[in-house]
Amino acid sequence: MKSLVESFPVLASIILGAMWINAFAAHRMLLKIERERPEVLAAVGIIKVDWWLRCLRGIAVLALTSKGQTLHQGERWVLRGVVMMYVFLIASGVSMLVGM
């Protein structure tokens, strides 16, 4: 059984490229929020934008719950993209493990 990436290499490349760009945009946006509105990040447990588990959990909370209402709609969509990126990466990893 082939993995998801092996089955659809062009589609996977496009998705991975878009995810990379979105992650870069999210990082810049989170650093800006950290400078200008640190209370927004502190409300969801993000102490520093470092992409460790606490930061990732805070991103998911901001993107998917009412605690993210203080963000602009575009900012929330970027964070939702980050959540979907990790879902895709986990799904791809599981697909590769199952395909072995």
Residue, then its C-alpha position, 0 to 999 in steps of 0.5 A: m500500500k502506497s503512502l499519501v505522498e507517494s500516491f499523489p506527489v504533485l498534490a502533496s508538493i503543492i500542499l507542502g509548499a502552501m503549508w511552508i508559506n503559511a507557517f512563515a506568515a503565521h510565525r511573523m504574525l505571532l511575533k507581531i502579536e507578541r510585541e503589540r498585544p502580548e495579553v492575547l497570547a498570554a490568555v491561551g498560555i503562549i509565553k513565547v513564540d517558540w513552536w513547542l507544544r505549549c505554543l502549538r496548543g495555544i495556536a489551536v485554541l486561538a484558531l478554533t475557540s472563542k478565545g481567538q475572537t480578539l484576533h482579526q478574521g484573517e489572523r484566525w484563518v492563518l492560524r487555522g491553516v497552521v492547525m490543518m498543516y499539523v493535521f496533514l503532517i500527522a495524517s501523512g506520517v500515519s499513512m507512511l507508517v501504515g504503508m510500510 
